[in-house]
Amino acid sequence: MAETRTALVTGANKGIGYEIAAGLGALGHRVGVGARDDARREEAVARLRAAGVDAVGVPLDVTDDASVAAAAELLADRFGRLDALVNNAGITGGMDQRPTTVDLDVVRTVVETNVLGVIRVTNAMLPLLRRSPSPRIVNVSSGVGSLTRQSGPDGELTTGPVAVAYSPSKTFLNAVTVQYVRELAGTGILVNLACPGYVATDLNGFRGVRTPQQGAATPIRLATLPDGGPTGGFFEDAGTVPW
Ligand SMILES: NC(=O)c1ccc[n+]([C@@H]2O[C@H](COP(=O)([O-])OP(=O)(O)OC[C@H]3O[C@@H](n4cnc5c(N)ncnc54)[C@H](OP(=O)(O)O)[C@@H]3O)[C@@H](O)[C@H]2O)c1
């Protein structure tokens, strides 16, 4: 019988991350519910377990070296390996983010979470991923990180308002991901980027037009790709997102 697959989802206590955890759980994964706040994490784990998911709470602040190292140790103990890592945790840094007036601390904080957090978590989890026969890494990006869309005639329509911290943080994440793809080529680790679409969550004051379940679909698909599946792609439900 095939072994149970295991996954870690960062920022899994709410929004799209919660639904990625729920969806992977429904597909039979043991799911590490990465979340920084104890109460929010425990509440999410309880809801997931009530829905039949084999959920394990993983204290995890992606901006904190010690927290990430402890999360890797906990997963080594509980799972022994990791089959899928979904780097979902992210922040906008709030609006207004006009480049001419932005507070540089906002840019730093957003990059620390959305970019350096992904590198920190990925590197800590790689030894566990390397123990999997079919490891997958999914970085949750956004169409607002697409330079093609940002600079196109419909930029305002497809990528929202000018935002010098959040949007470039996703472009940076895309570029970082391409470097992982290059280094990990030939290892069997498939690394892809997912855009969930415009989803109603706390992140945007619930102005998004899609449900968190809909937003979770592409990340779940990429976390469960068959061997020989794509790597180095930037995907949304409708296909690929231009760089
Ligand atoms: N919603 C959209 O329309 C949309 C569109 C494109 C891309 N995305 C991306 O989708 C991902 C999920 O966003 P969402 O819409 O589901 O937003 P959300 O509901 O605000 O959820 C964000 C999650 O990230 C967690 N998080 C933030 N900073 C963290 C840190 N330092 N360490 C650990 N966890 C942290 C939050 O935890 P707390 O509860 O503790 O804050 C929360 O669980 C993000 O990467 C976002 O950029 C969203």
The ligand as a Gaussian input file, in Angstrom:
#p B3LYP/6-31G(d) Opt

LIG

0 1
 N       -6.464000      36.893000      -1.552000
 C       -6.051000      37.120000      -2.793000
 O       -6.788000      37.686000      -3.642000
 C       -4.681000      36.692000      -3.233000
 C       -4.337000      36.882000      -4.571000
 C       -3.070000      36.476000      -4.996000
 C       -2.192000      35.901000      -4.108000
 N       -2.552000      35.740000      -2.789000
 C       -1.582000      35.125000      -1.903000
 O       -2.174000      34.029000      -1.255000
 C       -1.511000      33.799000      -0.010000
 C       -2.548000      33.633000       1.088000
 O       -3.244000      34.867000       1.221000
 P       -4.743000      34.986000       1.752000
 O       -5.470000      35.800000       0.733000
 O       -5.270000      33.670000       2.153000
 O       -4.497000      35.967000       2.994000
 P       -4.882000      35.853000       4.546000
 O       -6.258000      35.333000       4.729000
 O       -4.510000      37.177000       5.103000
 O       -3.874000      34.727000       5.075000
 C       -2.493000      34.969000       5.145000
 C       -1.880000      33.903000       6.004000
 O       -0.465000      34.136000       6.093000
 C       -0.117000      34.105000       7.470000
 N        1.094000      34.860000       7.756000
 C        1.372000      36.156000       7.531000
 N        2.597000      36.452000       7.979000
 C        3.115000      35.310000       8.507000
 C        4.331000      34.981000       9.131000
 N        5.297000      35.896000       9.347000
 N        4.521000      33.700000       9.523000
 C        3.558000      32.771000       9.340000
 N        2.375000      33.035000       8.775000
 C        2.163000      34.297000       8.372000
 C       -1.339000      34.683000       8.188000
 O       -1.286000      34.366000       9.564000
 P       -1.985000      35.331000      10.682000
 O       -3.439000      34.917000      10.759000
 O       -1.216000      35.008000      11.916000
 O       -1.812000      36.741000      10.228000
 C       -2.420000      33.924000       7.439000
 O       -2.524000      32.604000       7.912000
 C       -0.562000      34.978000       0.186000
 O        0.746000      34.605000      -0.191000
 C       -1.091000      36.021000      -0.783000
 O       -0.119000      36.931000      -1.197000
 C       -3.775000      36.122000      -2.334000

